[in-house]
């Protein structure tokens, strides 16, 4: 199984989402606080639903500050041993809704 860091910044998330999804790996931004992020596709934390996601999927968990999801990362990794679990550094509070990463391979 591929190794990932415990935390990603928003830039890491956006960059890796493009790269990994080209490789067929699903990357989900997981809302643990029932508070979606503007201009971001999020998935509400539901343990049973998430277990149905493909193996090797990457789950990036967020809360308000990033502290709670980092503190609970060990628990998430135990709950989802077939997927990769990462905490969003700074959480929802540091998310810049207008930040975009351009796909460097997109020549259109």
C-alpha positions in Angstrom: 0.0 0.0 0.0 1.3 3.5 -0.9 2.5 5.7 1.9 1.0 9.2 2.5 1.8 11.9 5.1 -0.6 12.4 8.0 -1.5 15.9 6.8 -2.1 17.8 3.6 -2.5 21.5 3.1 -5.2 22.7 0.8 -2.7 23.0 -2.0 -1.5 19.4 -1.4 -5.1 18.2 -1.5 -5.9 20.0 -4.8 -2.7 19.0 -6.5 -2.8 15.4 -5.4 -6.5 15.0 -6.2 -5.8 15.9 -9.9 -2.8 13.6 -10.0 -4.3 10.6 -8.2 -7.6 10.7 -9.9 -5.7 10.4 -13.3 -4.3 7.2 -11.8 -7.8 6.0 -11.0 -7.5 6.6 -7.3 -10.5 8.3 -5.7 -9.8 11.2 -3.4 -12.5 12.4 -1.1 -12.7 15.5 1.2 -14.5 14.2 4.3 -16.6 16.6 6.4 -16.5 15.5 10.1 -18.4 18.6 11.4 -21.5 18.8 9.2 -20.2 22.1 7.7 -19.5 21.9 4.0 -16.7 24.0 2.5 -17.7 26.6 -0.1 -16.7 25.7 -3.7 -15.4 22.3 -2.6 -16.9 18.9 -3.2 -17.2 17.3 0.2 -18.6 14.0 1.6 -20.2 13.9 5.0 -18.5 11.4 7.4 -20.5 8.2 7.4 -18.4 5.2 8.5 -20.6 2.6 6.8 -20.7 4.5 3.4 -17.0 5.2 3.4 -16.2 1.5 3.9 -17.8 0.9 0.5 -15.3 3.1 -1.3 -12.6 1.4 -3.4 -9.4 0.2 -1.8 -6.6 2.6 -2.0 -9.0 5.6 -2.0 -7.7 8.6 -0.2 -9.8 10.2 2.6 -8.9 13.7 3.6 -10.7 14.5 6.8 -11.4 18.1 8.0 -12.8 19.8 11.0 -12.8 23.5 11.9 -9.1 23.8 12.7 -7.5 20.5 11.6 -6.6 19.7 15.2 -9.5 17.2 15.9 -9.0 15.3 12.7 -5.3 15.0 13.3 -6.0 13.9 16.9 -8.4 11.2 15.5 -6.3 10.1 12.6 -5.2 6.9 14.3 -8.9 6.0 14.8 -9.7 6.8 11.1 -6.8 4.6 10.0 -8.1 1.7 12.1 -11.7 2.2 10.8 -10.5 2.3 7.2 -7.5 0.0 6.9 -7.9 -0.5 3.1 -8.0 3.3 2.4 -5.5 6.1 3.1 -6.5 8.6 5.8 -5.1 12.1 5.9 -6.0 15.2 8.0 -6.5 18.6 6.3 -4.0 21.0 7.8 -5.7 24.1 9.2 -9.1 22.5 8.6 -12.1 24.4 7.2 -10.8 27.7 8.8 -7.8 27.9 6.5 -9.6 26.8 3.3 -9.3 29.5 0.7 -12.4 29.1 -1.5 -10.9 30.7 -4.6 -7.6 28.8 -4.6 -7.2 26.7 -7.7 -4.6 24.4 -9.1 -4.2 24.2 -12.8 -3.8 20.8 -14.3 -0.3 21.0 -15.8 -1.1 18.1 -18.2 -4.1 19.8 -19.6 -3.1 21.4 -22.9 -6.5 22.8 -23.9 
